[in-house]
Amino acid sequence: MEDQAGKHGRLMFRFKPHMPLIRRGLLGGLSCVLAAGWSVSGPAAATSPAVREAMQALATKPDPEVLLIEVYKELGANRLRSALEKADRLVEAYPNFRLGHLIRGDLLLMHSRPVTTLGAVDGPEDKLKNLREEAMVRLKSLRERPDPDLIPRQVLQLRDDQKHVLLVDAKRSRLYVYAHQAGKLKLVSDYYISQGKYGVNKLKEGDQKTPIGIYYITSRLSGARLPDFYGSGALPINYPNEWDKLNGRSGSGIWLHGTPSDSFSRPPLSSDGCVVLTNPDLHRLSNSVEIGKTPVVISETIDFVNKTKWDNDRAAAARILEGWRQDVESMDSARIARNYSRQFKSDRGEDVDVWLGKHQQSLGNVRALTLVLRDMTHFFYPGRDDMIVSTFTQETLIGKNKSTLRKRQYWTREGASWKVLHEVNL
């Protein structure tokens, strides 16, 4: 839409606001967001040259979500001229931000007629619906940002050298970045994301769903190596992982990636299964990622608990694993077996009896061994409080011989006990 002063200029007429817009229309379901207040964290400082250059370019631009919130704040206070000025700044800084243009278009229409819904301009209804959903998701997520005194329940323990963990909350269309230092987690940034067209819980190739699970960033792809569709770059994850494969989930090519050059963002439900961020946000996120180390927890909802609850869950996970270590070290077959579920299945499809039998055979005539576990991580599997995923480095000392391997176990609660449902050497 063009105005009298040009594409992004300021209107030179006096507003005559229609109060239905303020009281029941455009603000509508957003009034609770405006009343609740908000805070938006800034980007972390860049360290790599490529990210630093991108961050320097972004530093001169205003945060689009902050401006978006300010537009609605001014609108809620009936300061329409100020709202339009902020909307002008938004589309000038981000000319391909379609939601910004939509809101600005509504503000321009207000001088001539009542605007009773977000997106009163003419256009394809499906595209307007997508933009309305994006607006609601963005504003609602700012109202519902995590309490800094609470901790994401899914993350129980990280390795000392894992500096960040990424958590994708599908319900809120949000990605949270937590910094990890000295065993403590702190929210440092969060970003709007788009997910699969049909939501989450990917089961097969082509279902256009985003997987649920615990994954890791496996590589970094620059935008120069990719089609424009993927924007400024991509961060692939290891879907399908060993648990996905065991459960017959198929598909591949699940990435965190950017947006095409003609789009600032995409609707909440719009990808083929990937997690999509704006290009500026992907640049910022890249600073938090270490290849092979950074976990990505994708869940329908991220749950937050107080420190007492988190400490108790963390200690319980540690006790479970320590009990397993002691039983294996004892070399008592009955003690070892009691740690494993009757539903256990190996990556080769072996049941618990066959798998444990092979374990006993591998020990041969060994009379004693020492088992040391280090670099542990523990996660509650997303959406479940009856499954813990533990990964650790296992050092086995038999006489003067020492072997080291990385192992992952999927523990499930059966009654009052925890049992290993799946185990794999990485």
Wavefront OBJ file of the C-alpha trace (Angstrom):
o trace
v 0.000 0.000 0.000
v 1.308 3.455 -0.973
v 0.613 6.572 1.120
v 0.675 10.258 0.199
v 4.328 10.636 1.171
v 5.691 7.626 -0.692
v 6.307 3.993 0.069
v 7.609 4.451 3.628
v 6.938 8.137 4.241
v 4.775 9.685 6.891
v 1.170 10.575 6.250
v 0.385 14.279 6.160
v -3.199 14.154 7.409
v -4.883 14.286 10.773
v -6.079 11.009 12.270
v -9.720 10.686 13.244
v -9.612 7.388 15.100
v -12.591 5.090 15.224
v -12.897 3.916 18.837
v -14.339 0.473 17.969
v -10.833 -0.336 16.773
v -9.330 0.471 20.160
v -12.003 -1.124 22.324
v -12.957 -4.322 20.526
v -11.305 -4.618 17.136
v -7.675 -4.753 16.140
v -6.419 -5.085 19.713
v -8.997 -7.758 20.503
v -7.223 -10.822 21.898
v -3.962 -8.865 22.157
v -5.158 -6.693 25.033
v -3.967 -9.193 27.631
v -0.512 -9.075 26.085
v -0.386 -5.297 26.237
v -1.555 -5.247 29.837
v 0.956 -7.831 31.006
v 4.150 -6.018 30.011
v 7.204 -7.568 28.406
v 10.951 -7.763 28.259
v 13.078 -8.806 25.305
v 16.637 -10.007 25.687
v 19.314 -8.739 23.345
v 21.603 -10.890 21.226
v 24.719 -12.468 22.652
v 28.072 -11.052 21.617
v 29.560 -12.640 18.503
v 32.889 -14.429 18.605
v 33.573 -15.896 15.164
v 34.531 -13.450 12.346
v 31.572 -14.409 10.161
v 29.064 -14.001 12.974
v 30.756 -10.815 14.193
v 30.407 -9.205 10.755
v 26.745 -10.153 10.555
v 26.126 -8.901 14.075
v 27.720 -5.544 13.300
v 25.305 -5.128 10.403
v 22.372 -6.020 12.657
v 23.460 -3.770 15.512
v 22.256 -0.638 13.742
v 18.743 -2.004 13.280
v 15.987 -1.923 15.916
v 14.666 -5.207 17.258
v 11.546 -5.967 15.168
v 9.637 -7.586 18.022
v 10.310 -4.629 20.305
v 8.971 -2.263 17.650
v 5.979 -4.517 17.040
v 5.121 -4.461 20.726
v 5.590 -0.687 20.864
v 3.192 -0.214 17.953
v 0.469 -2.059 19.846
v 1.305 -0.257 23.056
v 0.857 3.109 21.354
v -2.326 1.879 19.718
v -3.701 0.700 23.050
v -3.035 4.169 24.492
v -4.825 5.783 21.515
v -1.577 7.424 20.335
v -2.180 6.600 16.702
v 0.323 8.973 15.152
v 3.087 7.544 17.331
v 1.958 4.009 16.443
v 2.240 4.827 12.746
v 5.689 6.348 13.209
v 6.894 3.156 14.876
v 5.287 1.061 12.143
v 7.124 3.214 9.578
v 10.403 2.496 11.371
v 9.603 -1.198 11.384
v 9.039 -1.527 7.639
v 11.924 0.821 6.818
v 14.309 -1.374 8.819
v 12.779 -4.639 7.591
v 11.103 -3.986 4.215
v 10.309 -7.687 3.711
v 8.530 -8.038 7.093
v 5.024 -8.704 5.813
v 3.425 -8.598 9.236
v 4.867 -5.105 9.729
v 3.360 -3.953 6.451
v 0.019 -5.494 7.374
v -0.144 -3.614 10.675
v 0.964 -0.400 8.990
v -1.766 -0.877 6.398
v -4.379 -1.156 9.133
v -3.120 2.069 10.691
v -3.416 3.838 7.346
v -6.985 2.636 6.927
v -8.057 3.976 10.278
v -8.438 7.546 9.073
v -11.232 6.575 6.715
v -13.161 3.724 8.346
v -13.321 1.456 11.387
v -10.835 -1.415 11.420
v -12.259 -4.235 13.504
v -9.747 -6.987 12.839
v -6.027 -7.359 12.280
v -5.402 -7.384 8.547
v -8.360 -5.341 7.280
v -6.613 -4.702 3.971
v -7.645 -6.581 0.847
v -5.683 -9.753 0.194
v -5.849 -13.549 0.043
v -7.582 -14.742 3.177
v -5.171 -17.639 3.722
v -2.173 -15.286 3.763
v -3.966 -12.837 6.072
v -4.826 -15.718 8.390
v -1.153 -16.742 8.519
v -0.081 -13.208 9.390
v -2.713 -12.902 12.113
v -1.479 -16.157 13.635
v 2.101 -14.918 13.535
v 1.111 -11.691 15.294
v -0.715 -13.538 18.061
v 2.112 -16.043 18.570
v 4.793 -13.345 18.729
v 2.933 -11.155 21.188
v 1.723 -14.014 23.362
v 5.213 -15.490 23.624
v 6.580 -12.185 24.885
v 3.959 -12.152 27.623
v 4.785 -15.756 28.528
v 8.576 -15.547 28.558
v 10.073 -17.945 31.120
v 10.473 -16.798 34.691
v 14.246 -16.305 35.223
v 13.922 -18.105 38.571
v 12.600 -21.254 36.868
v 14.575 -23.907 34.999
v 13.573 -25.951 31.923
v 12.634 -29.327 33.357
v 13.787 -31.318 30.338
v 17.456 -30.368 30.878
v 18.781 -32.113 34.001
v 22.521 -32.046 33.435
v 24.975 -30.941 30.749
v 28.664 -31.621 30.287
v 31.000 -28.936 31.567
v 32.071 -28.115 27.989
v 28.517 -27.658 26.694
v 28.080 -23.891 26.824
v 24.501 -23.663 25.563
v 21.359 -25.696 25.077
v 18.579 -24.839 22.599
v 14.956 -25.592 23.472
v 12.182 -25.448 20.883
v 8.689 -24.930 22.303
v 6.351 -25.835 19.449
v 3.183 -24.637 21.183
v 4.659 -21.168 21.644
v 6.554 -21.173 18.297
v 9.622 -20.169 20.269
v 13.261 -21.196 20.557
v 14.944 -20.511 23.904
v 18.716 -20.312 24.308
v 20.057 -21.156 27.755
v 23.672 -20.565 28.718
v 25.331 -23.224 30.864
v 28.002 -22.341 33.379
v 29.086 -24.179 36.521
v 26.050 -26.447 36.350
v 23.579 -23.566 36.171
v 21.250 -22.589 33.324
v 20.391 -19.008 32.420
v 18.057 -17.768 29.677
v 20.075 -15.496 27.376
v 17.840 -15.097 24.311
v 14.733 -16.387 22.586
v 13.437 -16.301 19.023
v 10.222 -16.710 17.053
v 10.279 -19.879 14.939
v 8.181 -21.624 12.332
v 7.662 -25.379 12.465
v 6.153 -28.126 10.354
v 2.968 -27.379 8.454
v 1.212 -30.117 10.437
v 2.875 -29.439 13.773
v 5.189 -31.798 15.627
v 5.771 -35.513 16.284
v 7.307 -36.484 12.957
v 6.810 -40.152 12.069
v 7.698 -40.554 8.408
v 9.266 -38.947 5.377
v 7.087 -36.250 3.844
v 4.566 -35.872 6.691
v 5.562 -32.167 7.038
v 5.942 -32.471 10.789
v 8.788 -31.402 13.062
v 10.317 -34.207 15.149
v 10.137 -34.338 18.930
v 13.263 -35.445 20.728
v 16.781 -34.621 21.872
v 19.152 -33.832 19.039
v 22.537 -32.259 18.364
v 23.796 -29.735 15.827
v 25.888 -31.755 13.369
v 27.258 -29.103 10.992
v 27.002 -25.519 9.807
v 26.014 -24.645 6.218
v 26.532 -21.140 4.876
v 23.858 -19.472 2.789
v 26.276 -19.245 -0.133
v 26.182 -23.046 -0.429
v 22.393 -23.288 -0.323
v 19.378 -22.257 -2.428
v 17.813 -18.926 -1.464
v 14.924 -20.839 0.140
v 17.141 -21.590 3.176
v 18.112 -17.986 3.730
v 21.397 -17.045 5.353
v 22.359 -20.588 6.332
v 21.422 -23.796 8.086
v 22.266 -25.841 11.175
v 21.412 -29.518 10.509
v 20.484 -31.801 13.426
v 20.890 -35.569 13.764
v 17.326 -36.608 12.979
v 16.600 -39.488 12.884
v 18.626 -40.382 15.970
v 18.943 -43.872 17.481
v 15.616 -43.599 19.340
v 13.781 -42.439 16.221
v 15.197 -45.341 14.209
v 14.314 -47.857 16.914
v 10.718 -46.598 16.779
v 10.518 -46.747 12.987
v 10.550 -42.998 12.358
v 11.834 -42.041 8.939
v 12.830 -38.932 7.035
v 15.931 -36.788 7.008
v 17.205 -33.273 6.367
v 15.776 -31.614 9.474
v 17.563 -28.285 9.856
v 17.394 -25.031 11.717
v 17.560 -22.556 8.830
v 16.739 -19.047 7.649
v 14.136 -17.557 5.312
v 14.168 -16.648 1.597
v 15.405 -13.168 0.724
v 11.893 -11.955 -0.151
v 10.489 -12.892 3.294
v 11.444 -11.704 6.742
v 9.605 -14.552 8.483
v 7.260 -17.436 7.816
v 3.922 -18.365 9.447
v 4.030 -20.490 12.629
v 2.989 -23.652 10.772
v 4.641 -23.555 7.377
v 7.776 -25.677 6.993
v 8.237 -29.221 5.721
v 9.504 -30.191 9.184
v 12.461 -27.883 9.750
v 12.713 -25.201 12.441
v 12.810 -21.862 10.618
v 14.123 -18.579 12.029
v 14.460 -15.134 10.512
v 17.864 -14.550 8.932
v 18.916 -11.994 11.588
v 17.912 -14.414 14.351
v 19.795 -17.276 12.705
v 22.923 -15.102 12.686
v 22.488 -14.407 16.386
v 21.775 -18.038 17.175
v 24.934 -19.174 15.378
v 26.963 -17.606 18.170
v 25.440 -20.089 20.642
v 26.161 -23.212 18.615
v 29.084 -25.620 18.820
v 29.080 -28.400 16.251
v 28.626 -31.823 17.832
v 28.132 -30.358 21.307
v 25.056 -28.149 21.366
v 21.879 -30.076 22.291
v 18.576 -29.161 20.661
v 15.523 -30.207 22.661
v 12.346 -30.103 20.569
v 9.129 -30.467 22.540
v 5.471 -29.671 22.105
v 5.806 -27.648 25.315
v 8.830 -26.751 27.413
v 8.045 -27.160 31.103
v 9.660 -24.976 33.762
v 10.199 -25.907 37.412
v 11.709 -24.318 40.494
v 15.267 -25.088 41.542
v 14.239 -27.439 44.355
v 12.246 -29.641 41.977
v 15.037 -29.490 39.382
v 17.716 -30.415 41.931
v 15.650 -33.399 43.103
v 15.117 -34.664 39.540
v 18.787 -34.152 38.712
v 19.898 -36.064 41.815
v 17.477 -38.892 41.004
v 18.957 -39.261 37.507
v 22.454 -39.374 38.962
v 21.433 -42.066 41.466
v 19.888 -44.217 38.762
v 23.056 -44.172 36.688
v 25.319 -44.720 39.706
v 23.253 -47.763 40.680
v 23.737 -49.186 37.195
v 27.499 -48.539 37.372
v 27.826 -50.358 40.683
v 25.814 -53.322 39.435
v 27.876 -53.662 36.249
v 31.082 -53.342 38.224
v 29.911 -56.152 40.518
v 29.816 -58.519 37.528
v 26.791 -60.176 39.144
v 24.525 -61.156 36.247
v 21.357 -60.946 38.361
v 22.222 -57.463 39.627
v 23.014 -56.307 36.101
v 19.811 -57.790 34.675
v 17.589 -55.989 37.174
v 18.563 -52.680 35.524
v 17.063 -53.676 32.163
v 13.439 -53.668 31.044
v 11.866 -56.822 29.643
v 10.845 -54.530 26.765
v 14.509 -53.724 26.045
v 15.586 -53.799 22.418
v 19.077 -53.225 21.039
v 19.864 -51.300 17.870
v 20.103 -54.706 16.139
v 16.685 -55.741 17.379
v 17.959 -58.119 20.074
v 15.805 -58.689 23.151
v 17.141 -58.281 26.681
v 18.084 -61.951 27.199
v 20.123 -62.177 24.002
v 21.764 -58.813 24.578
v 22.712 -59.514 28.205
v 23.964 -62.951 27.225
v 26.364 -61.388 24.745
v 27.497 -58.935 27.420
v 28.345 -61.784 29.796
v 30.185 -63.675 27.063
v 32.290 -60.607 26.239
v 33.672 -60.630 29.781
v 35.069 -64.113 29.317
v 37.305 -65.037 32.240
v 37.464 -61.513 33.648
v 37.333 -61.691 37.437
v 37.171 -57.981 38.267
v 36.723 -54.661 36.518
v 36.535 -51.010 37.409
v 33.992 -48.749 35.767
v 34.363 -44.958 35.759
v 31.674 -42.678 34.289
v 32.287 -39.049 33.376
v 30.958 -36.227 31.199
v 27.356 -37.172 31.910
v 24.271 -35.516 30.445
v 20.720 -36.225 31.581
v 17.470 -35.131 29.904
v 13.838 -35.882 30.465
v 12.572 -37.028 27.073
v 10.291 -34.246 25.752
v 6.696 -34.669 26.786
v 7.428 -37.542 29.183
v 8.251 -37.634 32.878
v 8.770 -41.419 32.765
v 11.809 -41.430 30.476
v 15.344 -40.144 31.068
v 18.017 -40.030 28.373
v 21.520 -40.368 29.847
v 24.734 -40.035 27.862
v 28.193 -40.545 29.336
v 31.786 -41.546 28.722
v 32.531 -44.988 30.143
v 36.065 -45.986 31.107
v 36.520 -49.698 31.786
v 39.692 -50.878 33.507
v 40.450 -54.612 33.434
v 43.827 -55.300 34.921
v 46.210 -52.967 33.129
v 43.959 -52.590 30.086
v 41.663 -49.590 29.746
v 38.959 -48.981 27.146
v 36.882 -45.833 26.647
v 33.599 -45.350 24.829
v 30.653 -42.969 24.737
v 27.312 -44.521 25.626
v 23.665 -43.455 25.659
v 20.851 -45.081 27.619
v 17.096 -44.559 27.512
v 15.641 -45.208 30.966
v 11.927 -45.765 31.537
v 10.030 -45.877 34.801
v 8.280 -49.161 35.486
v 6.343 -48.927 38.715
v 8.752 -47.737 41.391
v 11.872 -48.721 39.434
v 13.807 -47.309 36.506
v 14.877 -49.691 33.734
v 17.040 -49.362 30.626
v 14.812 -49.612 27.559
v 17.542 -48.990 24.984
v 21.312 -48.677 25.069
v 23.750 -47.777 22.329
v 27.465 -47.078 21.990
v 28.020 -43.833 20.109
l 1 2 3 4 5 6 7 8 9 10 11 12 13 14 15 16 17 18 19 20 21 22 23 24 25 26 27 28 29 30 31 32 33 34 35 36 37 38 39 40 41 42 43 44 45 46 47 48 49 50 51 52 53 54 55 56 57 58 59 60 61 62 63 64 65 66 67 68 69 70 71 72 73 74 75 76 77 78 79 80 81 82 83 84 85 86 87 88 89 90 91 92 93 94 95 96 97 98 99 100 101 102 103 104 105 106 107 108 109 110 111 112 113 114 115 116 117 118 119 120 121 122 123 124 125 126 127 128 129 130 131 132 133 134 135 136 137 138 139 140 141 142 143 144 145 146 147 148 149 150 151 152 153 154 155 156 157 158 159 160 161 162 163 164 165 166 167 168 169 170 171 172 173 174 175 176 177 178 179 180 181 182 183 184 185 186 187 188 189 190 191 192 193 194 195 196 197 198 199 200 201 202 203 204 205 206 207 208 209 210 211 212 213 214 215 216 217 218 219 220 221 222 223 224 225 226 227 228 229 230 231 232 233 234 235 236 237 238 239 240 241 242 243 244 245 246 247 248 249 250 251 252 253 254 255 256 257 258 259 260 261 262 263 264 265 266 267 268 269 270 271 272 273 274 275 276 277 278 279 280 281 282 283 284 285 286 287 288 289 290 291 292 293 294 295 296 297 298 299 300 301 302 303 304 305 306 307 308 309 310 311 312 313 314 315 316 317 318 319 320 321 322 323 324 325 326 327 328 329 330 331 332 333 334 335 336 337 338 339 340 341 342 343 344 345 346 347 348 349 350 351 352 353 354 355 356 357 358 359 360 361 362 363 364 365 366 367 368 369 370 371 372 373 374 375 376 377 378 379 380 381 382 383 384 385 386 387 388 389 390 391 392 393 394 395 396 397 398 399 400 401 402 403 404 405 406 407 408 409 410 411 412 413 414 415 416 417 418 419 420 421 422 423 424 425 426
